[in-house]
Amino acid sequence: MPVAKKKLASFKTLPAFQLEMLAALVASRNELRHQRRFGLRSVECHVLGIVGAQAPISLRRLCAELGLDKSHGSRLVARLEERGLLERCDDPADKRSFYLLLTPQGVDMHARIHDDAVERNAEWLDGLPAPRRGLFLECVAQLTAHSQAMLAREEAASGQPAAPRQEAGDKIETRGLLLVERAKLQQLHEQLAALLARG
């Protein structure tokens, strides 16, 4: 007698899947907005944001902050230098190294990107009733810390670090869909699941 197979729930009902779809929507909108408003990809805006907040910063530190390998980081920096937004300054202690700074044009762009990010995030949070926004942000902070601990345990168990993020231009074309980093999706999934469980 054949064993009855257990009916599996649709992936669409799993909070992680729902979170992946939400993250893809947010990332896709951000990418389009960055290109339309600034002529930059989202990852390039992230580079300017980090350099603007931490300059002078080494390429190594920038790549660590963004989770990029050095070759991807170097290409991003080169593109932003060509646009006149970043400049290199030699490290007097190590002639092979350099630090990154924003140019005057980069300082202006950084301010515009920052203002747009504040506006965009406020608009995004308008999707939640005001009393839930604080709880959501608290859950995000708690789950971020929890996810970092989970990643550290997984890295220890596997004996290798998590793969660095790739820049969007190096990802496979998917007919207009934006591929989203799995770790970020998992993090968002866990945060939303906790929020929905309380709701």
C-alpha positions as CSV (number, residue, x, y, z in Angstrom):
1,M,0.0,0.0,0.0
2,P,1.5,3.3,-1.0
3,V,2.4,5.8,1.7
4,A,0.4,9.0,1.5
5,K,2.6,11.9,0.8
6,K,2.3,14.8,3.2
7,K,1.0,17.9,1.4
8,L,3.6,20.6,1.6
9,A,2.6,24.2,2.2
10,S,3.2,26.6,-0.6
11,F,6.4,28.6,-0.4
12,K,4.2,31.7,-0.7
13,T,2.9,31.0,2.8
14,L,6.4,30.9,4.3
15,P,7.5,34.1,6.0
16,A,11.0,33.8,4.6
17,F,9.6,33.6,1.0
18,Q,7.3,36.6,1.7
19,L,10.2,38.5,3.1
20,E,12.3,37.7,0.0
21,M,9.6,39.1,-2.2
22,L,9.3,42.2,0.0
23,A,13.1,42.7,-0.1
24,A,13.1,42.3,-3.9
25,L,10.4,45.0,-4.2
26,V,12.3,47.4,-2.0
27,A,15.6,46.8,-3.7
28,S,14.1,47.0,-7.2
29,R,12.5,50.4,-6.4
30,N,15.7,51.7,-4.8
31,E,17.7,50.7,-7.8
32,L,15.4,52.4,-10.2
33,R,15.2,55.5,-8.0
34,H,19.0,55.7,-7.6
35,Q,19.5,55.5,-11.4
36,R,16.7,58.0,-12.1
37,R,17.7,60.6,-9.5
38,F,21.5,60.2,-9.4
39,G,22.6,58.2,-12.4
40,L,24.1,55.7,-10.0
41,R,23.5,52.1,-9.1
42,S,22.4,51.3,-5.5
43,V,25.8,49.8,-4.6
44,E,27.6,52.9,-5.9
45,C,25.3,55.0,-3.6
46,H,26.3,52.6,-0.7
47,V,30.0,53.3,-1.5
48,L,29.5,57.0,-1.3
49,G,27.5,56.7,1.9
50,I,30.3,54.7,3.6
51,V,33.1,56.9,2.3
52,G,31.1,60.0,3.3
53,A,30.6,58.7,6.8
54,Q,34.0,57.2,7.5
55,A,36.5,59.0,5.3
56,P,39.4,58.7,5.0
57,I,38.8,55.0,4.5
58,S,40.9,52.3,3.0
59,L,39.7,50.1,0.1
60,R,40.0,47.1,2.4
61,R,37.8,48.6,5.0
62,L,35.3,49.8,2.4
63,C,35.0,46.3,1.0
64,A,34.6,44.8,4.5
65,E,31.8,47.3,5.2
66,L,30.0,46.4,2.0
67,G,30.8,42.7,2.0
68,L,32.5,42.9,-1.4
69,D,35.7,41.3,-2.5
70,K,38.6,43.6,-3.5
71,S,38.1,43.3,-7.2
72,H,34.5,44.3,-7.1
73,G,35.3,47.2,-4.7
74,S,38.2,48.3,-7.0
75,R,35.8,48.5,-10.0
76,L,33.2,50.4,-8.0
77,V,35.8,52.9,-6.8
78,A,37.2,53.3,-10.4
79,R,33.7,54.1,-11.7
80,L,33.1,56.7,-9.0
81,E,36.5,58.2,-9.6
82,E,35.7,58.6,-13.3
83,R,32.5,60.4,-12.3
84,G,34.5,62.8,-10.2
85,L,32.8,61.7,-6.9
86,L,35.8,59.9,-5.2
87,E,39.5,60.6,-5.0
88,R,42.4,58.6,-3.7
89,C,45.0,59.9,-1.3
90,D,48.2,58.0,-0.7
91,D,48.9,56.3,2.6
92,P,52.2,57.8,3.8
93,A,52.8,54.7,5.9
94,D,52.4,52.3,3.0
95,K,53.1,53.4,-0.6
96,R,51.1,50.5,-2.0
97,S,47.9,51.6,-0.1
98,F,45.6,54.6,-0.4
99,Y,42.6,56.1,1.3
100,L,39.4,57.2,-0.3
101,L,37.8,60.6,0.1
102,L,34.8,62.3,-1.4
103,T,35.5,65.1,-3.9
104,P,33.5,68.3,-3.5
105,Q,31.1,66.9,-6.1
106,G,31.0,63.7,-4.1
107,V,30.2,65.6,-0.9
108,D,27.2,67.2,-2.7
109,M,26.1,63.8,-4.1
110,H,26.4,62.1,-0.7
111,A,24.2,64.8,0.9
112,R,21.6,64.3,-1.9
113,I,21.7,60.5,-1.5
114,H,21.3,60.8,2.3
115,D,18.3,63.2,2.1
116,D,16.7,60.8,-0.5
117,A,17.3,57.8,1.8
118,V,15.6,59.6,4.7
119,E,12.7,60.5,2.5
120,R,12.4,57.0,1.0
121,N,12.6,55.3,4.4
122,A,9.9,57.5,5.9
123,E,7.7,56.8,2.9
124,W,8.3,53.1,3.3
125,L,7.4,53.1,7.0
126,D,4.2,54.9,6.2
127,G,3.0,51.4,5.2
128,L,2.8,50.6,8.9
129,P,0.5,52.2,11.4
130,A,2.4,54.7,13.5
131,P,2.1,52.7,16.8
132,R,3.8,49.7,15.1
133,R,6.8,51.5,13.6
134,G,8.8,51.6,16.8
135,L,8.1,47.9,17.5
136,F,9.2,47.1,13.9
137,L,12.5,49.0,14.2
138,E,13.1,47.4,17.6
139,C,12.6,43.9,16.1
140,V,14.9,44.8,13.2
141,A,17.7,45.7,15.6
142,Q,17.2,42.6,17.7
143,L,17.0,40.3,14.8
144,T,20.0,41.9,13.1
145,A,22.0,41.1,16.2
146,H,20.5,37.6,16.4
147,S,21.2,37.0,12.6
148,Q,24.9,38.1,13.1
149,A,25.3,35.5,15.9
150,M,23.6,32.8,13.7
151,L,25.9,33.7,10.8
152,A,29.0,33.5,13.1
153,R,27.9,30.0,14.3
154,E,27.3,28.9,10.7
155,E,30.7,30.2,9.7
156,A,32.3,28.3,12.6
157,A,30.5,25.1,11.8
158,S,31.3,25.2,8.1
159,G,34.9,26.4,8.6
160,Q,34.6,29.2,6.1
161,P,33.4,32.7,6.1
162,A,30.2,33.8,4.3
163,A,30.8,34.6,0.6
164,P,31.3,38.4,0.0
165,R,28.5,40.1,-1.7
166,Q,28.7,40.7,-5.4
167,E,27.9,44.0,-7.1
168,A,24.6,44.0,-9.1
169,G,26.4,44.3,-12.4
170,D,28.1,40.9,-11.9
171,K,24.9,39.0,-11.3
172,I,23.1,37.0,-13.9
173,E,20.4,38.9,-15.9
174,T,16.9,37.9,-14.8
175,R,14.7,39.8,-17.2
176,G,14.4,42.9,-15.1
177,L,14.2,41.1,-11.7
178,L,16.8,42.1,-9.1
179,L,18.6,39.3,-7.4
180,V,18.6,39.8,-3.7
181,E,21.3,38.6,-1.3
182,R,20.1,35.6,0.6
183,A,21.5,36.6,4.0
184,K,19.6,40.0,3.8
185,L,16.4,38.2,2.8
186,Q,16.7,35.8,5.7
187,Q,17.3,38.6,8.1
188,L,14.2,40.5,6.8
189,H,12.2,37.3,6.9
190,E,13.0,36.7,10.5
191,Q,12.2,40.3,11.4
192,L,8.9,40.2,9.7
193,A,7.9,36.8,11.1
194,A,8.6,38.1,14.6
195,L,6.6,41.3,13.9
196,L,3.6,39.4,12.5
197,A,3.7,36.9,15.4
198,R,3.2,39.8,17.8
199,G,0.6,41.6,15.6
